[in-house]
């Protein structure tokens, strides 16, 4: 008594998989932190975003001002590409370049444009740093696009 444990029986789980009604999922989302912040993609058939952090490469040496670059796409659309420096959100990347190579492989991501290449200029102090990038789709689902460790040198190159 008083453990606060919830018992889920197998028939209930089967019912969940059998009936993915919007109402039922809304109730479930309210009870699940992962659903509420978009880490899970249980709502309907939305797919989590896809993409790659292409630059910088792992272990590289960069100048105090360097570019973070990659691409992102989604079945319904990308809302934002978030850039984290040493675990802190420092801003959003901008969609700055056309990536027909991406839309050729993933026509579903096109949404009338090839502009799926994103970039952000990062300025930071010399020393070791970690860059992490994640994409958020229009439904709020997030995907990790990659993490890179690099060393920032004390002079521009
Ligand atoms: Ca999506």
Boltz pocket constraint, residues with backbone or C-beta under 6 A from the ligand:
constraints:
  - pocket:
      binder: B
      contacts: [[A, 46], [A, 47], [A, 48], [A, 49], [A, 74], [A, 75], [A, 76], [A, 77], [A, 137], [A, 138], [A, 139], [A, 141]]
      max_distance: 6.0
